[in-house]
Amino acid sequence: MPIDQTMLGTVVQEQMEAIEADHLEDDCQLGAVVVIVEVLCAEGEANELGEQEARREVRIRTSPMTQHGRIGLVAEALRNLFG
């Protein structure tokens, strides 16, 4: 069964709208892009309450850059998020 991509598309669209609103008068372009996605896969049979175990996987994809660049960009995002 294909995975619904609506959530990913919505998040990217909201981010682009926020960037454009913040830099309306500026001459800017996008630099590197990092996408981190949590994938949840049902595993095993559902119990009598309909609950089912899920296997969790975290995926990362970036625009072309070195591994060191990816790590640095993710570290900078964490600093921005947590101060």
ZAGU-256546 format. One line per field, with one value per residue (C-alpha): residue in one letter; x, y, z. Coordinates in nm, 2 decimals, m for minus. Layout:
aa = (A	...)
x = (X	...)
y = (Y	...)
z = (Z	...)
END
This chain:
aa = (M	P	I	D	Q	T	M	L	G	T	V	V	Q	E	Q	M	E	A	I	E	A	D	H	L	E	D	D	C	Q	L	G	A	V	V	V	I	V	E	V	L	C	A	E	G	E	A	N	E	L	G	E	Q	E	A	R	R	E	V	R	I	R	T	S	P	M	T	Q	H	G	R	I	G	L	V	A	E	A	L	R	N	L	F	G)
x = (0.00	0.15	0.23	0.02	0.25	0.01	0.17	0.52	0.38	0.19	0.49	0.71	0.45	0.40	0.78	0.81	0.52	0.69	1.03	0.87	0.67	0.99	1.20	0.95	1.17	1.51	1.71	1.73	1.76	1.74	2.07	2.09	1.78	1.74	1.43	1.39	1.09	0.97	0.82	0.59	0.51	0.25	0.39	0.22	m0.15	m0.38	m0.49	m0.85	m0.86	m0.75	m0.40	m0.11	0.27	0.46	0.82	0.98	1.23	1.39	1.50	1.71	1.75	1.95	2.03	2.38	2.64	2.90	2.83	3.00	2.77	2.46	2.57	2.65	2.31	2.12	2.33	2.25	1.87	1.89	2.05	1.78	1.51	1.65	1.86)
y = (0.00	0.34	0.58	0.90	1.19	1.46	1.54	1.58	1.81	2.02	2.07	2.17	2.41	2.57	2.61	2.77	3.01	3.11	3.17	3.38	3.59	3.65	3.75	3.92	4.22	4.03	3.88	3.52	3.17	2.83	2.68	2.32	2.13	1.85	1.64	1.41	1.18	0.93	0.62	0.40	0.05	m0.18	m0.50	m0.81	m0.86	m0.61	m0.70	m0.73	m0.34	m0.29	m0.17	m0.28	m0.26	m0.02	m0.04	0.30	0.41	0.76	0.86	1.16	1.30	1.61	1.81	1.72	1.79	1.61	1.40	1.67	1.93	1.72	1.68	2.05	2.16	1.92	2.04	2.40	2.32	2.16	2.47	2.69	2.46	2.42	2.74)
z = (0.00	m0.09	0.19	0.21	0.13	0.23	0.57	0.42	0.14	0.39	0.62	0.32	0.19	0.53	0.57	0.22	0.30	0.63	0.46	0.19	0.44	0.65	0.35	0.13	0.05	0.06	m0.22	m0.08	m0.21	m0.04	0.07	0.19	0.27	0.53	0.56	0.87	0.87	1.13	0.96	1.16	1.04	1.19	1.32	1.44	1.50	1.68	2.03	2.15	2.19	1.83	1.94	1.73	1.79	1.55	1.43	1.42	1.17	1.12	0.77	0.67	0.32	0.23	m0.08	m0.20	0.07	0.27	0.58	0.79	0.63	0.72	1.08	1.11	0.97	1.20	1.50	1.41	1.38	1.73	1.87	1.71	1.86	2.21	2.25)
END
